[in-house]
C-alpha cells in the first residue's frame, strides 16, 4: 500500500461522542478524498460493522478502530487501536470494563454543576448521548451550549469541565499495559493518540513512550487535528527515536465543533513508517 496516503485513522460517531452516524462519516470522508479510513469511537467497537460496510460502499479501504482511555501519571491518555479482530472477547470485555465507570462519574459531574446553579445537567447531557454507557464531558458541554450557559463547547470545558472547575470529576481508566494487551491480543496495533495534548513534563513523556513501547505499542499519531505544524515535527522525531510507526487522523467529532475536517490534514512525512504498512493484512 502506498506510504503516502490520505488516511484518516481517528474519528468519532454517535456510538461514542460524535454527532454523525458511521454512514455519514464514511460519506464525508470519501467526499474529502480519504483512501483509508478508521472509525475510532471511545472505548467502544459497536459501530465497526456499519463503518466497514459504509467504507466499502464508498470504495474506501477500512481498518477497525477504537480509542481506549487509560490513566498514566495521573492524567487521562488515549490509546488508539487499529486493525484488530472486533469479535475478540478479551478486547470486548476490556472495553466494557472501561465504560463501566462513566455513569457514576456523570452523576458526580451533574452534582458539581448543580452547586453553581446549573440544574438538570445529567438529564440534559443524556439527550446528546447515543449510548448511555459512554456519557462524557462532551455531552455535558453540548447541553451547556444548548442551554445558553456558554457560546461554544470549548468555553464549557474551560469554565466548567477541567481540573479545578465545578463539573470536573477525575476517573480511573484502564492501565496502559492492559489497553495495549487488549489491542495486540486481538491482532491489532496500539498507537499513542495526539501526544502533544497531554502537557506532560519531558520526563513524564519519555516514561509514557518508554512504557508504551515496552508493553508492545507500535505507533504514535504524528499528524493529528490538535497538533500544530511544529508538533508534527516534534512527534515525527519521537517516532524515529522510539522506533514507532506514524499515524494520521483528524479526531473529527462534529461538523459544528471540530476544527479539522476529515481527510484534510497534511500527509505524513515520507521518511516515517506509516502504521498501515504494518497492518497490510488487516486492511479491509
N, C-alpha and C positions, 0 to 999 in steps of 0.2 A: 504494500500500500504506500502511496505517495507520502514521503515525510513532510512535505509542505502541503497542508490540507486545511480547508475551512472546517475545522472540527469544533463543535460546541458541546463540551462534556460536563456541563454543570448548569442545571436549571431546575425549576420547581413548578409543580402543578397544583391543582386543587386537592390532590391527595395529601399534600402537606400544607405549605403556607403560600403557595402561588394562587393566582386568581383565574388562570386559564386551565382548561382540560388538557390532558395529554394530546388529544387530537388537534386542538387549537394551537398548542405549542409546536407540534410537528409541522403544521401548515405554515406557521410563522417562520420557523427555522428554514424550511425549504424555500420559502419566498426570499429569504435573505442569503441564499446560496450555500447553506450548510450541507456538507457532504457526508459527515459522520456526526451522529448525534447521540446523546445520552440524557435521559431523564433521571435526576438525582434527588428525589424527594427525601426530606429529613426523616431518618430512622424508619423508613417505610419503603416497601417494594410493591405495594398493591397496584400501582399504575403501570407496571412493566409490560404486561401483555398488551395493553392498549397502546402504549407508546411504540412498541416494536411493530405492531400491526400498522399504526399510522405512519411510521417511518417507511415501511415497505410501500405503502400507498403512494408516498411522495418520492419514492426511489432514492431514499437516503439509506446509507449503512447505519447500523444501530449497535450500541453497546448497552447492556444492562447497567443500571447505576443506582446508587443511594448515597446519602451524606449522613454519616454517623456522628453524633455528639459525644465527645469524650471530655473528661476533666484532666487537665495537665497543669501542674504548677499553679493550682488554684484558679485556673481560667478554663473557659469552655473553648475547646479546639474542635474543628470539624475535619473528619477524615472521609474523603470520597472513595467509594468502592466502585470499580468498573469491571465489566466482563465476567461477572460471577454467574453461577447457576442459581437462578431465582427460586428454584424448588428445594434448595439446600435447607434442611430442617434446622441445623445449628445456627445458620445465619438468621433464619426466620425467628427462632426463639430468642436470639440475642437482641434483635431489633425490637421484639415485643417487650422484653425486659427494659430496654432503654426508654421506650414510650411510656412505660407504666407510671413514672413519677410526674408526668406533666399535669394531670388533673388536679392533684393536691397543690402543686405549685401554683396553678392558675387561680385556685381559690384564695391562696395567700396573697397573690398579686392584687386580686379584686379587693380584699380586705384592706390592703395598704392604700389603694386608691380611694376607697370609701372614707378613710380617715382624713383625706384632704378635700372631701366634698364631691368626689366623683362616684356616684351611686350606680349600681347595676352593671358594673364593668364586665363581670363574668358572663352574665346573660347576654350582654351586648356583643362581647367578643365571639360567643358561640354562633352568632348569626353569620359570621365570616368563616366558619370552620367547616371544611368538607368532612374531616374525620376528627371527632371529639378527642380521640386519644392523642392527637397531635396539636392541641391548642397551644399557642405560643405567644410570645411578646408581640409578634407581627399582627396577630388577630386583635389583640388589645389596642394596638396602635391604630388599626383601621377603625375600630369603634370610636376612639377618641377623636379622630378626624371627622367621622360622620356626625358626632355629637357637637362639633364646633369647639371642642376644648383646644385643639391645635389645628393649624392650617394644613400640615402635611406630616407624614409618618416620621420623618427624620426629627421633627420638632418634638414629637411624642417621646421618642427614645431619649433625646437629650434632657427633657424636663421631668420625665416620669419613670422611665424603664431601665436606666443604667444604675450602676452601683452607687448607693447613697441617696437615690431618689425614692419617692413613696411607693412605686409599684415594682421595685426590683426585688426579686427573690432568687437567690442562687440555687442551683440544682446540682446534685451529684450525678454526673453522667457515667457512661461506660469507661472502663480503663482502656488506655491506649493499646496495651497488649491484646486485650480481648477483642476490640474492634478490628484490629488488623488480622487477628486469627480467624474471626468470622468471615472476613472477606477472602483471605487467601485460602482458607479451608474450603470455600465454595468455588475455588478455581479463579478468583478474581485478582485484581491489582489494587493495592491500597495507596492512596495519594493524599498528601497534606493539602487541604484546601486553603486558598487565599492567605498564605502565611504572614503577609505584612499587616493583616488586620489585628493580630494578637498583641502587638505592642510589648512583646517580651524584651527583657534585657538581653544583651548579646549572649551572656552565659545561659540564660533560660532557653533561648532559641537554639543554641548549639546542643543543649541537652535534649530538646524536642527532636531535632533532626537525628541525633545520635541514637536515641532510644527507638525512634521510628524505624530507622534502618536496621537496628539490631533485632527488632521484632518481626522483620520481614517486609516492611514497607518499601515500595519501589518507585514512587513518583511524587512530584510536587507540582502544584499549579504555579506556572510562571506568568502566563498571560491570562489575567482574570479581571472581572469587572471592577473590583475595588482596588486594583494596583495602579500606581502611577507608571509612567514610562520609565522613570528611574528605577522603580521597584521591579520592572521586568528584568532589567539588567542585574540587579542585586540577586534575584532568585534564580536567574539563569546561572550565575556564578555558584550559588548554593547547590544547584542541581549537579553541576560539574564536580564540585568539591566532594559531595557525598555519593557520587555515582548514581544519581536518581534520574529517571526518565522525566520528561516535561509534559505537563498537561495544559490545556487551554479551555476556558469556559466562562461564559458571561455572568453566571449566577443570576440569571433572569428570573424574576418573580411575577412581574405585572407590567402591563403597558403604561400604567399610571404612576408607578413607584420606582421602577428600575431605570437607572441612568445609562445602562449599557444594554443595547438591543441584542437579541440572539444573532450570532453569526457575524457581528460587526467588529470584533476585536482584531488587532494586528495578528498576523500569522506568527507561529512560533519561530524563534531564531533557528536558522538552518544548521547551526553547529551543536544542537542538542538532540538527544534521542527522544522522539515523541512516544508517549505511552502506547499509542496504537501499534507501534512496531513490536511491542511485547505482547500484544493481545490479538494478533492476526487471526488466530484460530477461533477467537471468541466473538469476532465481529459478525453480526447477523446481516 
